[in-house]
């Protein structure tokens, strides 16, 4: 029992114990939670008492409903509580303790994409798990690319139009695309960032700033317009963002300066090293010291050279899977 209690303490961030109250186990801050509480009662109470506590708890709950009522393996139920009702139930003498409800996930997935399996472990031996420390919930990721297919099931309504499309403005597109993908690359990139199946941050907010046209190509002025829009949005919202630049071109000082300024405003700018098997220091935005420049590897942890291959060199900050990547 002592070992079990020690394990519980390590699994949760903190335990609240006030005078006359039962212990409340709070989950770690960065762990995704359901918003409900598991109420565990003393094991020796009879069924009549259990039913009475359950009835009172349901009346105090936000939606007048109990979830997961169990009576055999232990005596417990789960309810959605506001601070007042939590305070009431935690004082019930029949209660042993309460805990914030989290999510359970399968231990193994043989269909897990190799790149996700690789990202959360130091070695190449697959353990068929992807267990990030955070889901990205509440994080804003701006995808500067060919747009996003908002209706794709990968995005669960988290992919949105920001209200401005630099390509539409540049070409006076009629009808306007409004950030929608007409090429496929942007949707692919967005799903790697925040898709429910293929994404690394599966609950992040994804915002489309279309800077590449339907041929996956655009003048740098369009890209600069997109970067400027992100800067304006940051000033209005006053919150940091992640900017995805999965694009590359010849060294362009204005583009690198825009990346620098976004960084100084608080943005985390992620840039592709690019393709072509050349020194990334010759390319923008990869050459910017203010971007996190990412090169590509294969399943054997080697630089991938198939096709156009990855760029390389001292301007590359980190390498990540970049070959045979399946996504939306």
C-alpha positions in Angstrom: 0.0 0.0 0.0 2.8 2.4 0.9 4.4 1.7 -2.5 1.1 2.3 -4.3 0.7 5.7 -2.5 4.3 6.7 -3.5 3.5 5.8 -7.1 0.4 8.0 -7.0 2.3 10.9 -5.6 4.9 10.6 -8.4 2.2 10.4 -11.1 0.5 13.6 -10.0 1.8 17.1 -9.7 0.4 18.0 -6.3 -2.0 16.9 -3.6 -4.3 19.3 -1.9 -5.2 18.4 1.7 -7.1 21.0 3.8 -8.4 20.7 7.3 -11.7 18.6 7.2 -11.2 17.8 3.5 -10.2 14.6 1.6 -7.0 14.5 -0.5 -7.3 15.9 -4.0 -4.8 14.6 -6.5 -4.2 17.2 -9.2 -2.7 16.0 -12.5 0.5 17.5 -13.9 0.0 20.9 -15.5 1.0 19.8 -19.0 -1.1 16.6 -19.1 -4.4 16.6 -21.0 -7.4 16.3 -18.7 -11.1 15.7 -19.2 -12.3 18.4 -16.9 -14.0 15.9 -14.6 -13.1 14.4 -11.2 -12.9 10.8 -10.1 -14.5 10.5 -6.7 -13.3 7.4 -4.8 -15.3 6.4 -1.7 -14.3 4.3 1.3 -14.4 0.7 0.3 -16.4 -0.4 3.3 -19.5 1.7 2.7 -22.7 -0.2 1.9 -24.8 0.1 -1.3 -27.4 2.4 0.3 -24.7 4.8 1.4 -23.0 4.7 -2.0 -26.3 5.5 -3.7 -26.9 8.4 -1.4 -23.4 9.9 -2.0 -23.8 9.4 -5.8 -27.2 11.2 -5.8 -25.9 14.2 -3.9 -22.8 14.4 -6.1 -24.9 14.3 -9.3 -27.1 17.1 -7.9 -23.9 19.2 -7.4 -22.4 18.3 -10.8 -22.4 20.7 -13.7 -24.4 18.6 -16.1 -26.3 16.4 -13.5 -24.6 13.3 -14.7 -22.2 10.7 -13.4 -19.7 8.8 -15.5 -18.0 5.4 -14.9 -20.0 4.3 -11.8 -18.1 1.3 -10.4 -18.9 -0.7 -7.3 -16.9 -3.9 -7.3 -13.2 -3.3 -8.2 -13.6 -0.2 -6.1 -16.4 2.3 -5.2 -16.1 5.3 -7.3 -17.7 7.5 -9.9 -16.7 10.5 -12.1 -18.5 13.9 -12.2 -17.9 17.3 -13.8 -17.5 19.9 -11.0 -17.1 23.6 -10.6 -15.0 25.0 -7.8 -18.0 25.3 -5.4 -19.3 21.7 -6.0 -15.7 20.4 -5.7 -15.4 22.1 -2.3 -18.6 20.5 -1.2 -17.9 16.9 -2.3 -14.3 16.9 -1.0 -15.8 17.4 2.5 -18.1 14.4 2.3 -17.0 11.9 5.1 -17.7 9.0 2.8 -15.1 10.2 0.3 -11.6 8.7 0.4 -10.0 11.0 -2.1 -10.6 12.8 -5.5 -8.4 13.1 -8.5 -8.5 15.0 -11.8 -9.4 12.6 -14.6 -6.9 12.2 -17.4 -6.8 10.1 -20.6 -5.7 6.5 -21.1 -3.9 5.5 -24.3 -3.1 2.2 -25.9 0.4 1.0 -25.1 1.3 0.0 -28.6 0.2 0.8 -32.2 1.8 -1.4 -34.9 0.4 1.0 -37.5 2.2 4.0 -35.9 4.1 6.0 -38.5 7.8 5.4 -38.1 8.6 9.1 -37.9 6.4 9.7 -34.8 7.9 6.6 -33.2 11.4 8.0 -33.8 10.7 11.5 -32.5 10.1 10.7 -28.9 13.0 8.3 -28.3 16.8 8.6 -28.4 17.5 5.4 -30.4 16.3 3.9 -33.7 14.8 0.7 -32.2 11.0 1.1 -32.5 8.9 0.7 -29.4 5.6 1.4 -31.4 4.7 4.2 -29.1 4.4 8.0 -29.4 4.2 9.6 -26.0 4.8 13.4 -26.2 5.0 15.5 -23.1 2.2 17.8 -24.4 -0.6 17.7 -27.0 0.0 21.3 -28.1 -3.5 22.3 -26.8 -3.8 26.1 -26.8 -0.7 26.6 -29.0 -1.2 28.7 -32.2 0.7 27.3 -35.3 0.8 29.5 -38.4 1.3 27.4 -41.5 2.9 29.6 -44.2 2.5 27.3 -47.2 0.0 26.5 -50.0 -2.9 26.6 -47.7 -4.8 24.0 -45.7 -7.8 21.8 -46.5 -9.9 22.9 -43.5 -12.4 20.1 -43.9 -9.9 17.2 -43.7 -10.8 14.9 -40.9 -7.2 15.1 -39.6 -7.8 18.6 -38.2 -11.0 18.1 -36.2 -12.1 21.8 -36.9 -8.8 23.1 -35.5 -7.6 24.3 -39.0 -8.8 27.8 -39.7 -8.6 30.8 -42.0 -6.9 33.8 -40.4 -8.9 36.3 -42.6 -6.1 37.2 -44.9 -4.6 35.4 -47.9 -1.4 36.9 -49.3 -1.7 35.0 -52.6 -5.3 36.2 -53.1 -4.1 39.8 -52.5 -1.2 39.4 -54.9 -3.0 37.8 -57.8 -6.5 39.1 -57.1 -7.7 35.5 -57.3 -11.3 35.2 -58.3 -12.9 33.4 -56.6 -10.5 33.9 -53.7 -9.0 30.8 -52.1 -9.2 32.2 -48.5 -6.3 30.1 -47.3 -7.6 26.9 -48.8 -5.1 24.5 -50.2 -5.1 24.0 -54.0 -1.9 22.1 -54.2 -1.6 19.7 -51.2 1.7 20.6 -49.7 0.3 22.9 -47.0 -2.3 20.3 -45.9 0.5 17.7 -45.7 2.7 20.1 -43.5 -0.3 21.1 -41.3 -1.1 17.4 -40.6 2.5 16.8 -39.5 2.3 19.7 -37.2 -1.2 19.1 -35.7 -3.1 16.3 -37.3 -5.0 13.9 -35.0 -3.2 10.8 -36.5 -0.1 12.1 -38.2 0.7 15.2 -36.1 3.3 15.8 -33.4 1.1 18.2 -31.5 -2.3 16.7 -32.0 -4.4 19.4 -30.3 -2.7 22.6 -31.6 -4.6 25.3 -33.4 -3.6 25.5 -37.1 -3.9 28.8 -39.0 -3.5 29.0 -42.8 -1.5 31.9 -44.2 -1.3 31.0 -47.9 2.0 32.3 -49.3 2.5 29.7 -52.1 0.2 29.4 -55.1 -1.3 26.3 -56.7 2.0 25.4 -58.3 3.8 25.4 -54.9 5.6 28.6 -55.9 5.5 32.3 -55.2 7.6 35.5 -55.2 9.3 36.2 -51.9 7.2 39.4 -51.6 4.2 37.2 -51.0 6.1 35.3 -48.3 7.1 38.6 -46.7 3.5 39.7 -46.8 2.5 36.6 -44.9 5.3 37.0 -42.3 4.1 40.6 -41.8 0.6 39.5 -41.3 1.7 37.1 -38.6 3.6 40.0 -36.9 0.5 42.1 -36.9 -1.6 39.3 -35.5 1.0 38.8 -32.7 0.8 42.4 -31.7 -3.0 42.3 -31.6 -3.3 39.0 -29.7 -0.2 39.6 -27.6 0.7 36.0 -27.5 3.6 34.0 -28.9 3.2 31.7 -31.8 4.9 29.0 -33.8 5.6 29.8 -37.5 6.1 27.0 -39.9 8.1 27.8 -43.1 8.4 24.6 -45.0 9.7 26.5 -48.0 13.0 27.4 -49.4 14.7 29.7 -51.9 18.0 31.4 -52.7 19.5 33.5 -49.9 17.1 36.5 -49.4 18.2 39.0 -46.8 14.7 40.6 -46.4 13.3 37.2 -45.6 15.9 36.5 -43.0 15.4 39.9 -41.5 11.7 39.2 -41.2 12.4 35.9 -39.5 14.8 37.7 -37.1 12.1 40.3 -36.2 9.4 37.7 -35.6 11.8 35.8 -33.3 12.5 39.0 -31.3 8.7 39.5 -31.0 8.4 36.1 -29.4 7.7 33.8 -32.3 9.3 30.4 -32.7 10.1 30.1 -36.4 10.7 26.6 -37.8 12.3 26.6 -41.3 13.0 23.7 -43.6 16.6 23.2 -44.5 15.3 22.7 -48.1 16.0 20.2 -50.8 18.8 20.0 -53.3 21.8 18.5 -51.3 23.4 22.0 -51.0 24.7 24.0 -48.0 21.6 25.4 -46.2 23.5 28.6 -45.5 23.0 29.4 -49.2 19.2 29.3 -48.7 16.5 31.4 -47.1 15.0 31.2 -44.6 17.1 28.2 -43.6 20.2 30.4 -43.3 18.7 32.6 -40.6 20.3 32.2 -37.2 16.9 33.1 -35.7 15.1 30.2 -37.2 15.2 26.6 -36.0 16.4 25.0 -39.3 15.5 21.4 -39.7 17.2 18.9 -42.1 15.9 15.5 -43.1 16.9 11.9 -42.1 15.8 8.5 -43.2 14.6 5.5 -41.1 18.3 4.6 -40.5 19.1 8.0 -39.0 21.2 8.9 -42.0 20.8 12.0 -44.1 18.3 11.2 -46.8 19.7 11.6 -50.4 17.0 10.0 -52.4 15.4 12.2 -55.0 16.3 15.9 -54.3 17.7 15.0 -50.9 18.1 17.3 -47.9 20.3 20.3 -47.5 22.9 20.3 -44.8 25.7 22.3 -43.2 26.3 24.5 -40.1 23.1 26.4 -40.6 21.1 23.3 -39.8 20.1 23.2 -36.1 18.5 19.8 -35.9 17.6 16.8 -38.0 14.3 15.0 -38.0 12.6 12.3 -40.1 12.2 13.5 -43.7 11.9 10.5 -46.0 8.8 8.4 -46.7 6.7 10.6 -44.5 3.0 9.7 -44.7 0.5 12.4 -43.8 -2.7 14.0 -45.1 
